[in-house]
Amino acid sequence: MTEVESAHGSFVSKATGHPLPPSDHGSYRQPQNLQPIPAIPPKLSKWDQSAPAQVNTNVFTEVLRKDQQDATKILALTNTNLVPYVILHLAALSGDWDIARNFLQLKPQAVRAKITKGSETALHIAAGAKRTIFVEELVKWMTSNDLELKNDVGNTALHFAAVSGIKRIAEVMVDKNPTLPQIRGIKDLTPLHMATLLGHREIVWYLYDKTILMDRDHMRLLISAITADLYDVALDIIQKNPQIAFARDENGETPLHVMARKPSACYSGSQLGFWQRCKGSLLPHTKAPYGKKLMHMQATQLVKQLWEKILTLNSDSAISDLIRTPSSLLFTAAELGNIDFLIILLRSYPGLIWHVDEQNRSIFHTAVIHRQEKVFNLIYELGGLKELIASDKDNDNNNMLHLAAKLAPAIRLNDDTGAALKLRRELLWFKEVEKIVQPLYKEMRNSMGQTPQILFTEEHKELLREGEVWMKGTASSCMVVATLIATVMFAAFSTVPGGNNNDTGIPIFLQSRAFIVFAISDAVSLISSAASILSFLSVLTSRYAEGDFLHSLPNRLIVGLATLFISITAMMITFVATVFIVLGSEFHGIKVPIALVAGVPVGFYALLQFPLLADMVSHAYISRVSFRPSNNLLH
């Protein structure tokens, strides 16, 4: 691509006839304190002097690396006005300052040229590509005003640096132009806000001290910090601006509403070590987190501070109005299982347990609907009040047992493996709620005329069918394997390796230790495979009533899978013992590899089926400890 001067004094492309960007001909500022630059190769000098097209094309190709030439051709086809800057564009992407420096020596005005379709400069590109050294060198060629150049959507290079999360890049730019953090980009966002949205803690703290925030910015920044789990930043904002606790964002939500949606955030920090707790309190502005425990402690502290501010309101009605609008944060927290959030609120305001939503349901009813065991367990700390709360009915005349009879949300059902375990958890919930409701409520009908048991059967009939299919399919597949193992092991014991003595009928290798291992492992494999067959057979012949999925069927499947695993392991031990018997004291180089390879089927089975067995065993254990009174969490 070449350029020639037109009759009007402007520069145009000789190849296309289109005028070149004005930025190619404007004034420029040379950088200060630069190192001596090597002499420009003759071909580059000719290119800058508007030499013939053929010479310039050769230079253009020579400056580019081979892997960049294809990209050049593509850009040439899309926008001829950008072609003169392809070298600079690719150099900024790759961080190749040597190529960029040579280019800028020929075209110093290119430091401020818009070299992409989105009107980004080389500084935009290098900052977004995290090319720190490139940015440091490029900024030396630029004026402070050059750093304020925006792309088509209004973002400066500092916005790109904020998105990249590299603090050093931001430092270089802000040192050159301290007003950059105040410049707003797309959607009126500052670089600080962009970095906060993406959770780049280090650069957030740097820009936080450099940005002058307006009143409307504090709320926006606080919500973004909470969303990105930057609780240390959020704590600092709320401490400096306590009135924000009552403010609402564009969705009408307060910061406490946002915290109610963070189920994993509000964990106790009591397990932090003494030194970590001291660091967290003495160094609240620490840039680097000390792990999840510290983050959870900061989140808990944030909820406490927000709630303390809200409790300063003059009346209970004002507090209720704040937490109910636009949606009740109590029920949001209960739905998501945010137990620590609820404990903080209930400890200082116990009356919240009587709050109900628009369907006349308490937080415990909500916990039952969404299968949140930890929230539901708080009801056991209420003593005799739990029966009173459990007796409440919603607008459809459903009591708490009716709600337990409804099918759980899909997101909660997916926590379990297989339809059978899903149905088992549903039965556990139904039985647990049944313990705390009045006996009369077990037969009470809702507005649809359904008792809790009828509703449970209706809601779970499809899951019951899927559970039966899953159980039978699993049992049938495993039973085939167990039957084959039992057959082989029985045959192996009747035809012992090495044969028998013709006179006495006693096995020839009876005194060998390998033969003893063979006999024991063969017997173990045969017995365990037979037990596995019987277990799977009992699963296949079950009547598959709802109650069978609570204990009977899962326990039978656990026994079948466990004994099958034992039989496979013992079978491979039998095989290895047979190899040692047959090969005798020779062929040591063969016996060891065979023994090692024999472990592959066992490992393969463990990889494929053991997770299912582990899930079923853990499910059986967890079901016993899921519903139990908490240890004075509300006191």
N, C-alpha and C positions, 0 to 999 in steps of 0.2 A: 504494500500500500504506500503510495507516495502522496505528497502534498505540494501544491504550487500556489503562487500568489496570484490572485485574480486582479482584474483591472481595477477593482474597487479597493484594493489593498487588503482584502480579507483572504484567508487561506481556504482553499478547496481541495478536495480529493481529486487527483488526476485520474484515478481509476473509475470513480463513480460520478464525479462532478458535484457531489454534495458538499456543502460548507462544513468545515470541521468545527468542533465545539469552541466557543469563545475562550474557554479556560485554557486552551492551548497557547494563547497569544498574550495573556494578561501578564501583569507584573508578578514577580516572585521575590521571595526572600531567601537568601542563602543561609544555611545553618551556621551556627557558631561553633567554634572549637572542634572542627572536624579534623580527622587525620588526613595526611596527604593522600590524594587519590592517584592511582596509577594512570599512566597515559592512556587515552582512549584509543582503542584500535582504529586503524585507518578506515575500515569499512563503516564503523559506527559514526565517525566524523562525517563521512560522505553522506550517510543517511540523514543526519541532522541538517546538512546543507542542501537538501532537496536535490539530490543527485538523480540520475535516470532511474526509471522504475525498476529495471532489472537488478541494479545494484542494491537498491533498498530492499527488494524482496529477498535477496540473498542474505543481507544482514539480518532481516527480520527472522529468517529461518535459522540463521546461525546462533542468534542469541537464545532462542528457545531450545530447550532440551527436546529430545526425540519424543518423549512421552507427553509433551505439551502440544505438539504440532497438530494432532488430531482435534484437540479442543479448540485450537485456533481456527481451523477450517469451519468448525460448527458455528463459532461465534461470528465468523465472517459472513456466513449465510443468514444469520438471524438479525444482525444489526451492524451495518458497515461503520457507523459512527463510533462504535466501541472497539473496533479492531486495533487502532493505534495503541490501545491500552491493554491489550491482551497480555503482553509481557509483564506489565506491572500487576495486573490482576492475578495471574498465575503465581508470580513471585510472592505476592501478599498471602495467597492461600497456603503456599508451601513454606513460607518464612525464609525464602532465599533473598537475603539482603544484598548480596553481591550483585545479583542480576538487577534488582530494583535500583541500587545505587548507580550502576552504569546507565540505566534508563533515565534516571532523574538528572544525571549530568547533561544529558542531551535535551531533556524536556523538564526543567525544574518546575514549570507551572503545573505539571501533572500531579503534584502533591495534593492539589485541591480539585482536581478534575473528577467528575462523576463518571465512573468507569463501568457501571453495571446498569441494567435496565431499571433497577430500583433506585438509581441515582446514589449509590453508595460510593464513597471514596476508598482509596487504598487503605486508609486508616480504619474505616468501618470493617473492611474485609479481614485485615490482619487481627483486629481486636476480637472479632467473632470467631476467628480460627485459632485463638489463643497463642498467637505468635509474639511472645513477650519481647524478645530481642529486636525483632523487626519493628515493633511499635516504638521501642525506645529510640531506635535510630531514625525512624521516619518522623517522629515528633520534632526532632532537631531541625528538620527542614521546613517546619511549618510555623506560621504565626499563631497567636492565641485565637485569632478570629477563625483561622482555618479549622480549628478543633470544634467550632460551633456549627459546622456545615451539617445539614440534615438530609436524610434520604427522602423518598417520596412520601413516606408515612409520618415523617417528622422526627425520626430518631437520630440522635447524634452518635458519634463513635463511642461515647461513654455509655450510652444505652447498650451497645453491643458488648462492651467490656463487662457491664453488669450482668448480662445474660451469660457470658462465658464463665463468670465467677472467679476470674484471675485478679487478685487484689493489686498486684504490681502494675498491671496494665492501666488500671484506674488511677493509681498513684501518679504515673507518668503524665497522664492527661491533666489531672487536677492540679498538679504542680505547675504545669504550663498555663492553665486557665482555671483559676479557682471558682469561676462562676458556672462552670459546666454542670455541677450537680443540681443547679436550680432550673436548668432548661428541661422543659417537658416535651415528651414525645407522643407516641400514639396513645389515644384515649386519655390524654392529659397525665401520663405517668412520668414520674421522675426516674432516673436511673436507680435510685434507692428502692423505689417501689418494685421495679422489675427484678432486682436482685432478691428482694424479699419474697416475691411470688415464687421464685425458683429455689428458695431455701439455701442460698449461698451465704452462709453465716459470716465468713471472714470479710467479704467485701461489703456485706450489709453493715457490719459494725464500723467499717472505715467510712462509708458514705453517710452513715447515720450522724457522725460527728461533723460532716462537711455540708450537710443539707439543711437549709432553713425551711422548716415546714410551716405551712399554713394550718389554720384550725381544722379545715376539712381533711387535711392530709393525715392527721394523727389517727383518726378512726379508721381510715382506709388502710393505713400501714399496720395498725394493730390487728385488724381482721386478717390481713395477708400473713402477718407473722404467726398468728395462731394456726392458720391453715397449713403453713409450711413447717409447723412444729418448732418454730424459733421462739421458745417460751422465754428465754433470757432477754431477747429483744422486747417481747410483749410486756414482760415485767417492768422493764425500764420505762416503757411508754406509759404504762398505767400509773407508775409511781410519780412520774413528772406531770401527768395529766389525769388526776383521779376522776374528774368529771366525765371522762369517756365511758366509765362503767355504766352510765345511764343512756349513752348515745346509741343511736340506731343507724345501721348502714342503709344502702339503697333498697335492701330487701326487708327493712323494718326490724332487723335482728340486732340484739345487743351482743357484746363480746361473750357474755355468759351463754347465750344461745349457741354460739359457734363452739364453745367448749363442751357443750352437752353432746355434740356430735363426734367427739373424739374419744371413743371407748377405750383406746389403748393408752391414752395420755396420762390420766390421773391415777398413777400408781403411787403408793407410799414411798417416800424416800428414807424411811427408817432403817432400811438395810444398808444404806451408804455407810462407809467407814467414817471414823471421826475426822480424819484428815480431809476426806472428800467433802464432808459437810462444812468444814471450816472454809475450804476453798470456795464452795458454792456461795457462802454467805459473805465472805470477805472480798471475793472477786466476782461480783455479779456481771461484769462486762467481759468476762473471759471469752475469747473468741472460739476456742476449740472446746467441744463438749467432752465431758468425762464419761460418756457412755449413756446408755438408756436409763440407768438408775437416776443419774443427775437430771436428765431431761424430764423424767417422771416427777421428780421432786419439784422442779421448777413449774411444771404444769399444775401440780397440786397447790403450790403457793399462789399461782395466778388465780385459780378458782377461788381460793380463800379470800384473796384481796378483792376480787370482783364482788363476791357475795357479801363481804363486810361492808362494802360501799352501798350495796343495794339495801342492806338491812338498816341503813341510816334514814331511809324514807319514813315519813311521818306516820303512815297507817298501814294496816294489813292489806287493805284494799289496793293501795298504791303498789305494794309489793306483788300482790296477786296479778294485778293488771300488767305489770312489767314482765313477769315470767310467763304469762299466758299469751301474750301478743308478740309476733303474729301466730306462733304456735307455742304450745306449752313445752318449755324445755325439760320439765320433769318427765313427761311421757316420751320425749325424744330420747332422753338418757336411759329410761327404762327399756325402751324398744331396742336400743343398741347395746344394752348390757353394761352401761357406764356406771358400775357399782360405786367406785370411789367418788365420782362426782355427786351421786345421790347421798352418800354418807356425809360428805362435807355439808351439804344443804340441810339434811335432816338433823344433824347433831345440833345445829344452832337454831333450827326452826322445825321442831317435831310436828307441828300442826300440818305440815305438807302431806303427811300420810293420808289425810282425809280429803285431799284435793281429787277431783274427778274431772275427766275430759268431757267433751261434748256428747259422748256415748254413755256417760255416767259410769265410767270405769276408773278404778284407782290405778296407781302404778303397779300394784301387785297383779291386777287383772291384765294389765298390759304385758307384764313379765310372763304370764301364763300364755298369752296369745303368741308371743314371739319367742317362747321357750328359752328364757334367760334365767338359768338356775340361780346364779349369784344374787340377782335382784330379788327373786322369789324367796330365797332363804332369809331375807331380812324380816319376813313376816313372823318367823319363829321367835324373834326378839320382842315381839309385842305382847307376849303372854296371852291372857284371855281375850285381848282385843282382836287376835287373828281370826277367831270364829265370827266376830262381828263384821270385820271387813270382808271375810269370805262369803258372808250372807248377802252382800250387795248384789243387785241385779242391774243389768244395763237396760238400755231403751227397748231392746228386743226381748226382754224378760229372760235373758240368759244369765244363769248364775256362774260362778267361777268354774264349776265342773263342766258346764256346757262349753265354756271357752277352751278348756283342756281337751274336750272331745273334738274340737275342730282340727282340721289338718294343719300342721305347722307350715310356716312360710318355706318356700323352696330353698332359700339361702340357709336355713337352719337344718333342713332335711339333708342337704348335701354334705353336712359334717360327718355323716356316717357312711360306711361302705356297704353297699347292697341294700336291697329293699327290706330284707329281713331285719337288719339292725336298725333301719329307720323306723320300722313298725315297732320294734322293741322299745325304742326311746319314747315313742308316742304312748305306748302302754305304761311305761314308767311314770310319765307325766300324769296320765289319767289316774293311776293308782295313788300317786302322791297327793294330788289335789283332793281326791276322794277321802283321804284321811282327815282333812281339816274342815270339810263342809259338814253341815248338819245332816243326819241320816235322812231327814225329810227331803233335802235338796237332791238326793240321788234319784228320786222319782219325780221331781218337779219337771213340768213341761214348759217350754219356752213359747213364744208367740206363734211358732210354727207347729206347736203340738208335739214336739219331740222331747223325750227324756234324754239325759246325757248319754246313756248307753246306746240308745237308738241313733243319736246324732253321731257318736263315735263310729258305729258300724257303717253308717251311710257315708261318712266322710272318708273312711279308710278302706272301703271295699276294693278299690283299685290297687292300693298299696298292699293289701292282703293277697290279692291275686299275683302281683309282681313278686311278693315275698315267697310265695309257694313255688313259682317258676324258678326263682333264683336258688332257693334251697334245693329243689330237686335237681336242677342242672349241676350245681356244685357237687352234690352227693353222688350223682350218677357218674360224673367224670372221675372223681376220686375213687369210687368203688371199683371201676375197671382196673385202675392201677393197682389197688390193694389186692384184687383177685389174682392178677398176674403174678404179683410178688409172692403171694401165698402158694400158688401152684409151683413156681420155680423153687422156692425154698423147701417145699415138701419133697420135690424130686431130687434136690441136691442132697438132702439128708439120707435118702434111700440109696443113692449112688455116691458114696463118699469118695473123695479124691484119693488116688493110690490103690483103691480096691480093698478087698478083705482077704484074710488068710483062708486058703481053701480048706484047711483042716478044721480050724476053730471058728471061722466066720468073723473073727475080730478084725477091725480095721488095721491095716499094716502100719499106718503112721499114728497109732493111738497114743504113743508116748511123746509125740512131737508137740511142742508148745503151740505151733501154728495150727495143729489139728484141734487142740483145746479151744483156741480162739474161733476156729471154724465152727465147731459144734455149738458153742455158746451163742455166737452171733446169728447162726442159722436158726436156732430155737427162738431167739428174741425176735428176729424178723418174721418168722412164721406166726408166732403168737400175737405180735402187735398188728400184723396185717389182718389176721383173723378178727381181732378186736375192732379194727378199723372197718372191716366189711360189715360186722354186726351193727356198728354205730351208724354207718351210712344207710344200711338197710332199714333201721328204725326211723331214720329221717324220711326215707322214701315212702314208708307205710304209715306215716303219721296222718291224723285226721285234719290237721292244719286249721284248727280253731284259732280264734284271736289270742286266747290265753296261752296257747302253745308257744307263741313267739316271745313270750316274756322270759321264760327260763328253759323250758324243755328242749325245744328245737335248737336254740343257740348252743346249749351245753352239749347236746349230742354231736353237733357239728364240730365243736372244739375238740371233743374226745377223738372223733374220727380223723381230723386233720393232724392232731398231735401224734396219734399212734401210727398214722401213715408216714409221717416224717421219721419216726423212730424205725419203722420197718425198712424204709429206703436206706437209711444210714447203716443199719445192721446188715442189710443185703450187700452193700458195697464192702463192708468189713469182711463179710464171708467170702466175697470174690477175691479180695487181697490175700486172705489167709490161704485160699485154694492155690493161688499163684505161688506163694511161698512154699507150699507143700509139694507141688508138682515140680518146681524148678530146683528144689533141694538147696544144698549149700553152694551151688554154682550160680552163674549168671547174675552176680550182684548188680552189674550195670543195667540189667533189664528190670529187676524186681522193684527197685526204688522208683523209677519213672512210672511204672504201672501203678504202684501204690498212690503216687501223687495224682495221676490222671483219674484214678477211681473216685477222688473227691469231687470231681467236676459235676457229676449228676446230683450229688447231695447239695452242692452250692447252687446249682441251677434251680433245684426245687425250692431251696430256701429263698432264692431271689424272687421266684414267681409266686409261691404259695405262702411262705412264712409271713409276709406282711398281712395277709388276710387273717391268719391265725393270731398274729399279734393284735390286730384290730379287734378281733372278737374277744380275746382275753382282756385287753385293756377296757373294752366296752363293758364287760361284765364287772370289772373292778370299779370303774368310774361310776357306774350306775348305782353302786352301793354308797358312794361317798358324795355324790352330786347333791343330794337333798339331805342336808343336816344343818342344825342350828349353827349360826355364826357365833364367833366369840366376842360378844359385846361390841359389835361394830358401831352401834348407835349410841354408845355411852362413853 
